[in-house]
């Protein structure tokens, strides 16, 4: 059990939160919620011991193990995947080396009767008992199981970590955490860059492991499936709900409505009291009543209504020019790198106005096929774009390609052409970059702000085929909902690559699954696809038993 007592954090005299207290029980699965800047990541770092509070304390048993997965990782490139994951047991390897060193010292010393020699024997005995109580015999098997569960193949085990993207390095770090068998897991945006199958594996693990976990995540389906308790950080306070995220939203709305009513009633009372004071302040017979009301107002605690983030993305795609009936036709399309086949013999036709999703494990070719459609890379077979197809493309790394030395305004001003140049300020305002925000340098923007800025490019000219590769990474839940609504209203054709099930639900009509070097069409939405996929996986497990 972890106890948080009267915790306060201040930055330059400004209070982030003040005197907050709560307890994390064994097996609690907590979602840490709140708007951007409320202090969620700071609180997670304090729980992890990475930073210290201004005052207050965190207490837990001496043998309690806490593992922390930050949003941004700093990893070494000198080890293989398997070696890096095995670092979860580095403290035990060090203990074993220390025991061997002490035993070697015992064999060389001859002062058998000395106090130092007896102390050495005691140290070796104590350490050895502690070490041999820990079962290290199956650690290779445990490392393998964790890495396979997170999407690695056995061929990946001996590859250097330098060959892997940030998302895959995050998985290695996650494997290390899980192998340490912590009492409490602290996870800051753990699903970013994980594919759907890996997210499901992580969900199952967290639910079945029995460990306590505190999660910050913008993935609504993941949060709803995993957590059973929600702690909201807002206006320097916390509200603790013993319910999952979706139920918390209902209770939060009810709480705010009640606060608003109490606030309105109090403001009405204050106004009536002030009017009474003003009317009778010179009347001798009412002097005592006036003084009493003045004192009452001075002592009154003003009811606060929890802040609501009223800033909202205003997103509407312009009407699409009409394209041909089939914007994309693929005939026996394939892609290989040397002897490595990514996928082959892909055959499909995307109809005008269709909204489809590319899903599957990372590395199976989703982004590769997008690049083929964009004619950015060579490929086998034939890919035909229909009549008058005009593409709007959001690449997976679009936000990271922005020039960090430009301001927000300069970024759009440099690429805008024609009439739209007169509306840049309006466009930036619609994307929450109004006023002083437009003068910010790109390098100081958060991941979500960079993604919003990169998306503005899609509105600079009308398109009829939108291709979006992982557009929701770093976007908060409200912004994702607004983007989803805008895409549903979009009258053109949509191809979206995403691992966000909640985002795809009700958006994508058909699913193209990438796996086993092929592309398979499923004439159903993501919920039906995932249900069928889960059943297929269970049957596969039964066949192997």
Beta strands, then each sheet from edge to edge (+ up, - down):
strand 1: 2-11
strand 2: 14-24
strand 3: 29-33
strand 4: 55-59
strand 5: 66-69
strand 6: 184-188
strand 7: 212-216
strand 8: 229-234
strand 9: 237-241
strand 10: 328-337
strand 11: 340-350
strand 12: 355-360
strand 13: 380-385
strand 14: 391-394
strand 15: 465-469
strand 16: 493-497
strand 17: 510-515
strand 18: 518-522
sheet 1: 2+ 1- 4+
sheet 2: 5+ 6+ 7+ 3+ 8+ 9-
sheet 3: 11+ 10- 13+
sheet 4: 14+ 15+ 16+ 12+ 17+ 18-
end
